[in-house]
């Protein structure tokens, strides 16, 4: 015996030849002749055809060939069995014993009043219906004992169900296990069989009996005249005239009739009786799992195999209202391409495992987004290649339909485990936005986050991870402007440095946004405090002020906002000594951090906050604040932007909108150091850009005003390395003049400041100072926010012939 994905599979005789229309899977040593049959009448969509495939495997393995194995291939179910096609047809026509499917707890089941279909089976003499007759007789006796002459009420139904479970044959109990679940106080219903075996006015079990009557003689169980043609149509896809006018319910919406179902305005519901019979026989593979997987009395939807709460994302045919009002649940049906026996498939459905994992978290999936995450982290049963997702939606009056949604491949996405960091915050955000008076805008933001999570789990990639962070950032921005919504939601803080690598697509936009978010505290506090009303040091909690003046990011364009942040941080840096409240907060936090072991430091041990951040990074920034940074410039960065990228920004060759969205999306990573891998990416990306992009050429002219202003605004620690200067203060009018468009005046201010600090250049001589034509002053000022590396700062010095001592030099060509 050899192992399949679910366990052991059957064996095949050496040299056995499969039919020409199918390929025999490699099973190792083969001893028994196996015929591989494919069934064009089966498919993952609609639900009826999927269940038909399960029914074929179950009936053949239970009643005819125990070694039969099945799998999905080319959108059809395949069966490897000792039976030939003719043998299989003969089995169903002459030997198949129907499962005794009854539902005496339903009013339309046939047990209340005279019912022709039930009476035919109850009074038949056919051997193949013996267990069915016994089941009906026991059911009648139970109804008599309980004094039930009509549909039972809620209390009587529970007593009747318990009695049926105790007294009916095991074959009938299997149907009950797939149909209903006894909880502590009620009877719950897995959605695949409606509400206990019926949906609205359509009773599944009574229809099952009627379809059996279409196929078998009530006297001896012989097949009816049309049964053979119907069987060939159901199995092999042959044309089958003369279908039965009958309802099929939620299992195949396309066959349900109604408007536009045929020529003219409306059509009848036409059913092949074998399709209906095999479909309900397949439902029984969902048996036993419901009761076994029940986790709590108030979460019955989570009890059924691969069944979770419905959520309106991941497919264009569903909406927000579907998940809250008209969706019963959603079920993810597994597809596997390796042969599996009935025991293996039954175990697969009995366990029905789908778990959310990551960051030391392991829990059962609760909704469709969770299920997608389980697939992306391979936290589902092994051997499943993909899932066909169905949602049970109210689509035809008050009736439900099994609406096929997406096909979801099971494959690992590199950073899917990171998503568990969003759980606590996302749950709090969802509670807030789903309240009675919640804003529709916030509800839409929640849906976009869930949609982005689903898309990343489905296809992965850095751009989809960016889309997720951008969706989270938009929600954060809404919270910034909605004080009421912030009451139950803390600022989101992420602490795993792998987020940087997960979202890095190597673009200029990402590089600029990352550098901005990674600006170190300085005396002005966390950069996040300039965009959102968080505390400037304890950025994992909201500020006590409703509208702190340091929040300067508004609804305007990116360039205006970057300049506003630049000016505000310079102002806060220059006046921080007068802010006793902030100084006291910083001193207190530094004292607390100094008293704990940095190896085991957790921000929660100091602040009692439920979310944690990187303690080493936070302590480093707090220390820099407490020391009263000697720079006087709050623009020291943990990430340097390549000069070529800054030039592209000044030239308007990047997407301002994308940069702004990424800034908000990356703000939760404030205080998180880059991993070693992520820290190397900017240098690698810069090198690649230098080779491929003509705008990154080292000889490309650099705006004169930018070169001077950037030398002035660069951190003093960098200037010391490049020029061995103690410090270069930032003149108050420099940024103001740039922002107002007076570029040449700003350049002159920067020149005078550099000269006063001991720097010299031949271009400082009269009539030799270059102009800066064609550059927008506001954008040039915004570019000062982005840190440069020491090497790029030296390049600026070289391009301007800047030196730390006066010396004669022949006039160079203008930069």
N, C-alpha and C positions, 0 to 999 in steps of 0.2 A: 504493500500500500504506500502511496506517496501523499505528501501533504499538499492540500490546496490552501487558498487564502483563509478559509474558514476552518480547515482541519483536514480530514482524510477524504479522498474521492475514490470512486470505483475504479476497477481495473479492466483492461481491454486485451483481447487476444492478439498476439503478434501477427502482423500482416493483415489485420482486419481493415477493410476499405470503407471509408465513410461515403455517404452519398455525394455526388458531384457538386451539389449546391451548398455544401457546408464544409468546414475545415475541422478535422478532429484535433482537439487540444492535445499537447504532449503530456501524457500521464505516466511515463516511465514504462515499467514492465506490464505488458498487457496479456491477460489470460482469458477473459470472457469477451465474446463478440459484443461490441457496442455499436449501435446504430445512432448516428447523430442526426437528429431531426430539428429543423427550424420551423417556426410557426409564424407565418406572415400575418396571421390574425391577432397576434399579440404586439404590444408596443408600450413604451413608458407613458404615452399619452394617447387617449384619455385614461383616467383611473381604472375604468372597467377592463381595459385591455391589459393593464399591468397586473391587476388582480387575477385575470384569466391565466396568465403565465404561472403565477403562484399556485393556482388551483390545479393546473396540469401536473406540476411537480408533486404536489401533495397527494393527489388521488392515485397517480401512477405508482409512487413509492409506497403508499400505504396499502393499496389493494392489489397491485400486480407485480411490480419490480422493485424490491427494496434497495437495489443497488443503483437505481436511476439517479443521475445528477443533472443539474440545470445551471444555466448562466445566461447573461445578456450579451448579445453581440449584434452589431449592425442594426440597432433599434428593434431587435426581435428577441424573443426568448428561445433558447435552444435547450434540447433535452438529449442526453446520451442514455440510451436504454437498450435492453435486450429485445425490445419490441420493434418490429417493422411498422411502416405506416399503416398497412392493412391490419396488423395486430392491434395497434393503438385504436383504430376506428372500431374494430370488433370489441375491444374491451369496453369502450364507452357505450356502445350500442347494446351489448348483451350482458355484460358483467358488472358494470359500475353500480355501486350501492350508494344512493344519495345519503348525505349527512342529515340526520333528523333536526332540521332547523325549525324551531318553533319559538313563539314569543307570546305566551298566554297572558302576559301582563299588558299587552296592547289591545286596544279596543277593536282594531281592524285585523286582528290575527286570525279570525275565523272561529275562535272558541266561544263566541257569544252570538247565539242565533245560528241559523242554518247556513252553512258555507259549503259550496260544491267542491272546491279544491281540497279542503281538509277532509271532507267526507269520502272523496275518492280514495285518498291514501288510507284513511282509517278502515275502510271496508274492503280494501284490495286483498288479493290472495298471493300477490307476487312475493317471491322469496327475497328479492333485492330490497323490498320495502319493509322487511320484518322489524327492524329496529325503529324505523319511523312510526310504524303502527304502535309499537310498545310505548314510544315517547308520547304520542297523542293520547293514548289511553291513560297513562299515568298523569298527564296534565289535566285531563277531565276529572279524574278522581281527586286531585289536589284542589281544583276549583270547587268541587262539591263539598270537600271537607272544610274549606274555608268559607263556604256559603256565598261564593262570588257568582253572581249571575250577570254582571256587567263589568265594564272596564273598572279596575280597582283604583281607589284613590291613593294618595301618597303613602299613607300608613299601610294600607292593605297590600300595596304593590311591593313594599319592602319585605313583608311577611311572605308573600307569594314567591318572590325571587329567591328568598332563602330556602323555602321549601323545595322549589324546583332544583336548586343547586344540590340539595341533600338527596333527592329521590330520582331525578332523571338519569338516564344512562350517560356514561362518560362522553359519548359522541355528541350528545345534546349540550352537555356542560361546556364543551369547547366553544360552541357558538355563544353561550352566555358570557364566557370570559372575554370574548371579543366585542360584546355588545353593551355590557353594563358592569359597573363596579359598585360594590356595597361599601359605603363609607360609614363613619360612626353614627351619622344621623340621617343619611339620605341615600339615594341611588344616583350615581353619576354615570354619564354616557360618553365613551370615546367617540370622537366625531366621525370616524370612518364608517360607522353604522348608524349615523343620525342620532336619534334620541331613543335608544333601546330597541333598534331594529325598524324604525320607521322615520319618515321625514314628512311632516305635515299630514296629508291624507294618504300618502303612499306607504303601505306596509310591506317591508321587504320580504318577510317570511311567507306571507300569504301569496305574494307574487312568485316566490320561489316554488311553492307547491303548484301553482297554476302552470308554470313553465315546465315542471316535471310531467304534468298531465299532458302537455303538448308533445312530449318526447316519448312517453312510455304508456303501454296499455295497462289499465287498472286491473285487468284480470290476471295476466301472467307476466307483466313487466316487459313484454316484447317491445321493440322500438316501433314507433308509428311510421307511417308511410313517408312523411317528410323529414324524419329525424336524421337520416343518412345525409341528405343534401345539406341540411342545416349544419351538421357536424363538419362536413368538408369545408363549408364556408367559414365556420368559426375557427377551424384549425389552420387551413391552408389558404384561406382568402379567396376561395372559389365564389363565383356569383351564386346568390341564393334568392330566387324569386319566392314570393309568398311569405314574407316575414309577418310576425304576429303584431297586431295593434295592441301594444301594452306599454306601460310606463317603465322607464329604467332609472328614473330619479337622478340623484346627484352624481352618479358614477360616470355618466357620459353626456355632458350637456349638449353636444352636437346631435344626439339622437332623441332628445327630449321633445322634439316637435315645437310648435308655436310659430310666431311670426318669422318669415323668411326661411323657414325650415325646408321648403319645397317650392315647386312652381306655384305661383299665386301668392296670396297674402299670408297663408298659414299652411302648416303641414302636420301630419299625424306623427305620433311617436311609434316607430316601428322597431321591433326587437327580434333578434335571433335567439330563440329559447336557450340554445347551448351557451351563448355569450352570458346570459343572465345567470344560468346555473353554475358555470365554471367561475364566474366572477364572485358569487357568494361563497363558493367552496374555497376560493383563495383568501377570502377575508379571515377564515379560521386560523391562518398562520399568525394573525395578530392576537390569538387567544393566549390567556395566562399572563401575558406581559402586563396587562392593565393592572390587575390586582397586585402583582409582584412589585411593580414600579411605583405604586402609589406612595407619595411622600407625606402628604398631609391631607386632612379632610377637606380643606378649602382650596386645593390646587389639583383638582381632578384632571384637568387637561394635560398636566405633566405626567400622568400615569401611563398613557398609551405609548406604544413603541414609536420612537422618532417623531413624537408629536409635541408641539410647543404652542405657546400663545401666539396668535397672529400679530403681525406687524406690517404696516403698509409701506415697506421699502423693498428695494431690490427688483421691482418690476413696475413697468409703466401702467399696468392695468389696475393697480390698487391705489387707494388714496388714504389720507389720514383718517377719514371717517370709517374706513373699512375695519381698522384695527380696534376702534372704540365702540362701534355700534352694530355692524352687520357681519362681523367675522366670528365664526365659531371657534376656529383654531387653524393651525396649519400643520401638515404632515410632510416629512421629507422621506421619500421612498428610495431605498438603496438600489443601486445597479452594480453588478459585479460581473467581471469577464472571465473569472476562473471557475471551473466546474465545482459545484458544491452539492452535497447530499441534502436530503430533506432534514436530517437531524442538524446539520450545520446551519441551514437557512432558518430552521425553527429557533435554534439558539440565538442566531443573529437578531431575530425579531423579539425574542423573549427578553434579551438584554437591552436592545434598543439604545445603546450608549452614545451619548453626545455630551461632552463636557468642555467647559471653558477652563483653560489652563494658562499659567504664566505667572511669574513673580510670586511663587509659592502659593498660588491660588488654584484650587480645583473645585469646581461646582458644576452641577447639571445645567445644561442650556435651558433657558426659560422662554426665549422667543426666537424669531427667525434670524436676528442679528447674532445672537449667541450661537445658534447652530452654524452659521457661516464661520464664526470664529473657531468653533470646534473643528470644522473641516480644514481651516487654514493652519491649525496647530496639530493636525493628525490625531486629535483627541476623540476619534470615533472608532468603531470596531474595524479591525484590520481587514483588508481585502475588499473594501468598498471603493469603487473607482469614481463614482459620482452619485448624486442624489437628484431625483426629480421632485421639485418642490410644489406642493399643492396647498391652496388655501380654500377653506370651506366658507364661502361667502353667500350672503343672502342676495340672490340675483333674479329670482323669478317669484315675484310676490313675496310671500313669507317662506318660500322654499329655499333650501341651500343647494349650491352647486359646488362640486370639486373643481375649482378653477386652476388649471396648470399655470405655474409661474415660471421660474427659471430652472435651468439645468445647472447644477453647481458641482464642479469637479473637486474631488478631494486631493489637494496638493498643498504641500507646506509652503507658507509664505514666510520669508526670512525673519521678519520682525513682528509677527502677529502676537507673540506673547507680550509685547509692550502694551497692548491695548488694555490689559487688566489694570494699569495705572489710572485709566479713565473711569473705572467702574464707580468708585465712591462718589466722585464729583458728578458723574452723569446721572446717577440715581437721585442725588439731591436736586440737580437741575430739572430732571423729569418730574419730580414731585412738585416743584414750584410751578412749572409751566402747565401742568395738567390740573391745576387748581380751578376753583369755580370761576374766578375772575381773571384768569390767565390771559395774557396778550397773545393774539394769533401770531404775531411776529416771533415771539419766543417759541411757540409751538412749532413754527416752521423751521426755526434754527435747530431745534431738537431733531426734527425729521431729517434735516440735511446732515447732521452729525451721524445719525444712524445709517443713512444712505452711504455716506463716505466710508464708514467702517465696513459695511457690506461690500462695497466696491473694492476696497483694499483686500479683503479676505478672498474675494473672487479672483482678482487679477494681479494683486501685489504691485510693487514698483514704487520708486521714490516719488513720482508725481502724484500717485494716488495717496501716498502717505502725506504729501504736502496738502492735497485737497482735504484730507481729514483734519489736519492741524488748522487749516484755514477756516473750515467749518466751526471748529472749536473756538478759534479766535473771534469769529463773528458773534458767537454766543457771548463770549467774554466782553466784547464791545457793547453788546446790548445791555448786559448787566451793568456796565459802567454808566450807562445813561438811564438806568431804571433802578433807583434806590430800593423800591419796594421788593423787587425781585431778588435783591442781594441778601435779604434777611435770612433765608434758609440755605444759601449756597456760599461756600467759601471760595476765594480765588483758587483756581486750579494751579497746582504746582506739580511738575513732573521731575523725577529725580534720576532716571536712568539715562546715562550719556549716549546710549545707543539710538535714542531718538534723533540725534544729529545725523548719524550715518543713514538712518532709515529714510530721512526726508531730503537728503542731499542729492540733487540731480546735476550738480556741477555748473549750474547756470549763474550768470552774474546777479540775477535777482535774488537767488538764495544766498549767495555770498554776501551781498550788501545787507540783507535783512539779518543774517546770522551775526555779522559784525556789529550791527547796531544793538541787537538784543544782548550781545556779550560784552557791552561796555561795562567796565568795572564801576563799583559804587562811587568812589571819590567822596568828597564831602557833600555832594548833592544827593546822595542816596542811590537806590536802585533805579535803573532806567525805566522799569515798569511803572514806577510811581509818577512818571511824567505823562503816561498814557491812561492809567487806570487809578481809581481812588484807593490804592493800597498803601500800607505804611511804607515810608521810604527805606526802612531797614527791615522790618518784619513784613516782607512783601507777600507772605502767605496768609495775611489777614487784611481785612478792609480797614481803612483809616476811619477814625472816629468822626472826622469832619465829613459833612455831606458833599461839599464841593471844594476840595483842597486847591489852593491857587497854583500849586506846582503841576496840576493836570492841565496841560496846554494842548494836547492832541485833540483836534476838533474834526468836523465833518469835511473840512477842505481837502485840497490836494496834498499829496505826499511831500512835495518840496516845501510848501508853507509850514507843514507840521514839523518837518525836520529842523527848519530854521527856528521855529518856536521852541522846540526842545533845546536846541543849541543855546539860544539866548537865556532860557529859563535856568538851565544848568550852570551857565556862567554866573548868572545873578545869584543863585543859591550858593555857589561856591564862594563868592565874594562876601556873602552876608551870613554864612553859616555860624560864625562865632556869636552872632546875636540871637540865634535860635536856641534858647536854653532848653526847650522841651525836647528837641531832636538830639541835642548834645547829651542830655541826661539819659535819653533812651539808648543812645549808642553806648554810653559809658556803662549802663546797667547790663546790656547784652554782652558787651565785651567781658565784663567781670564774671558773668555767669559762664560764658564759654571758656574762660581761662580756668575755671574751677573743675572742668570735666575732662575726661580722657579723650583726646581727639580721635583715637582709634575706635572708640565705641560711641562717639558723639552722635546724638540724634536730636534734631531740632525740637522734637516733642518733649524731651526731658527738660527743656528750658521754658518753652512757651505753652505747653499743654495743648498744642494744636494737633488735630487728628491727621494732618497731612505732613509728610516730612520732605526735606530737600537735602541736597548734598551738604553735610555739616562742614566739611573741610573747606569747600568753596565759600560758604557763608561766613565762616570764621575769618578767612583771609580777607574778605571784603570788609567785614566789621572792624578788623584790626586796622585796615587802611583808613577807614573813616575816623576811628578814635585817635589815630596818630596825627590827624589834621594834615592831610596830604600836602606835601611841599610843592606839588605841581601847580596848584591853583587852577587846574584844567581838568574837568571831570570827563575826559574823553580817552582815558587809557583803556585799551581793549585787550580782551583775551584772544581775539581773532583779528588778524590783519587782512585788509582787503588789497588784492593786487592793484598796483597803480593803473594797469590797463583797464581794470573793471571800473575804477573811479572815473577815468577818462570817458569810458562809455556812458557812465551816468551823466556826466556833465554835457556830453554831446546829445543826450536824449535818446540813446540807442538801447535803452532798457525799458521795461514796462513798469511805470510808476505804480500802477494799480496792483500789479503782482507783488511788488516789493512791500507795499502797504499791507496787503493781505497776509503776506508771510511774516511781517513784523508782529502782527497781532497773533498769528498762529504759533509763533515761536516764543512769545512772552512767557508762557508757563515754564519754559526752560531757563528762566532767569536764575542765576546762581548755580547752574549745572555745568560742571567742567566738561570739555570735550574729551571723548575717549581718545586713546592713542591713535586709533585708526582714523577717526573723524578729524583729528587735529592735522593729520597729514594730507587730507583731501584738498584743503585750500591751496597748498603749494603745488600739488599735482595738477589741479584744475588750472591754476595760473600758468603752469608750464605748457599745458596743452593749448590754452588760449593764445599764448605768445606765438605758437607755431602756426595756428590755424587762422587767427583773426588779424586782418591788416590794421585794425584799430589798436592793437596792443604792441605795435612796433616800438622799440625803445627810442627810435629817432623821431617819433611822432611829436609835433610841437605840443608843449605843455603850457596851458594858459599862465601867463606871467603873474597875474593877480592871485591865482590859486597857489602857485608855487610859493610866493611870499607869505600868503595868509596861512598856508598849511605849516610852514616852518615856524610861524609864530604860535599857532594853536597846538602844535605837537607836544606831547607830554615832555616835561623837562628831563625825565629820565632818559628818553630817547635822544634829546638834544645833547645831553652830556656825553652819550656814547658817540655821537656823530661829530660834535664840535668841541667837546670838553668845556661846555658853558654851564655855569651854575643854574641859571633860570632865564626864561624869556616870558614876561607877563603878557597877557592878552589885553590890548587897548580896548576900552569900552566901546569906542565908535567904530571899530573894525567891522564887526558883523552887521551893525546897523547900516553902515554905508553900502556894504555888499547887498543887503536885503532890499535896499531902496533903489538899487540899480546904479549907484555911483561907484562903478568898478575901479576907475582910475584913481579916484580919491582914496578908496580903500587900499589899493596897492601902495599908494604913497604913505598911508598910515603904517602899513606893515613894514615898508622899507625903513621908515624912521625908527620903528620899534627895534628892528634887527640891528640897525646901526648903533642904537643906544646900548644894545646888549653886547656889542663887541664883534659883530659880524660885518663882513665887507664883501663887495662884489664890484667888478668893473662897470656893471650896469647901473650902479648907484650914482655914477658921475653925471653931471648935467648933460642933458640932451641925449643921453644914451639909454634911458629907462624905456624898455619896450612897452607898447600898448597891449591891451587884451581885447582885440576886436571880436565881435560875433559870439560872445559868451554871456548868457543871462546871469546877472548878478545874484539873483535869488537862488538859482540852481548851484552856482559856484559856492555860495555860503552853505547850502545844504550839504555839499560834498565834504565840507570840513568835519562833519560828524564822523566820517568813516576813518578808522585808524589805518595807518600804513606800516609796513614792516621797516626795520632799520635799513635794509638794503634799498628799498624804494625811497626812503627819506634821504639817503646818500645820493640817490639818483637825482632827486630834486635839487640838492645842493650842487651837484655837478652840472646840471643843466643851467643853473643860475650863476655858476662860477662863484658860489658862496664859500667864503673862508672865514676862519675865526681870527684872522689878523690882517691888518692892512698890508697890501703889497701891490706893486705895479703889475699891470697885465695889459697886453694888447687887446683892443676891443674884439670880442668874439662875435660870431654870427648870432643874431637874436634867436632866443629859444622859441 
